[in-house]
Amino acid sequence: MKLSASDLFAVGIRIIGILAIIKAIMVLIMTVPSLFGHHYPDWAMYQQIMTLVYPLALLIIGIYLLNCTGRLVKKFYPEEEEIATESAQTVFSLAMKITGMVLIVYYVPDLLRVLSNALYIGYYRPLGIDTFEQQLLVAERSLAMLVSILLGFYLLKRK
């Protein structure tokens, strides 16, 4: 049985989608109980709710990958039916596309979480709360994640 690069790419997308859903469920199991049974001040409750951004985004991405595998394969392998093990270049290209997908899937939700923290900082800074350290952390992490996401798109589009 000879598998094409697009077949293996579809398998990779499905595996990444399943792993994203598993990770989202794990984080939700750890996060949701902390929201109930405590009497948080409003600012702390907002921060607790913002922790749900990451697992929910990861869950949505995982479901999307599972439901739209065919569409993604057609986009990145439009007419190519090259046998995956035909050449080292084909295997390397497939591996880079899957690596790009992993970078995108895991850093987009994390970037959303950091940006939600930036919104939190922007809301509470005018109230006199010192947020300088948090601002540095948000800027540093946002840049690193953005570079990773851009690298992921580059690898995914690469021939």
URQUI-V372856 format. One record per backbone hydrogen bond with DSSP energy under -1.0 kcal/mol. NH is the residue of the N-H (numbers start at 1). CO is the residue of the C=O. If there is no record, write none. Layout:
NH|CO, NH|CO
This chain:
5|82, 8|4, 9|5, 10|6, 11|7, 12|8, 13|9, 14|10, 15|11, 16|12, 17|13, 18|14, 19|15, 20|16, 21|17, 22|18, 23|19, 24|20, 25|21, 26|22, 27|23, 28|24, 29|25, 30|26, 31|27, 32|28, 35|32, 45|41, 46|42, 47|43, 48|44, 49|45, 50|46, 52|49, 53|50, 56|52, 57|53, 58|54, 59|55, 60|56, 61|57, 62|58, 63|59, 64|60, 65|61, 66|62, 67|63, 68|64, 72|68, 73|69, 74|70, 75|71, 76|72, 77|73, 84|3, 86|83, 91|87, 92|88, 93|89, 94|90, 95|91, 96|92, 97|93, 98|94, 99|95, 100|96, 101|97, 102|98, 103|99, 104|100, 105|101, 106|102, 107|103, 108|104, 111|107, 112|108, 113|109, 114|110, 115|111, 116|112, 117|113, 118|114, 119|115, 120|116, 121|117, 122|118, 123|119, 124|120, 125|121, 128|125, 129|124, 135|131, 136|132, 137|133, 138|134, 139|135, 140|136, 141|137, 142|138, 143|139, 144|140, 145|141, 146|142, 147|143, 148|144, 149|145, 150|146, 151|147, 152|148, 153|149, 154|150, 155|151, 156|152, 157|153, 158|154
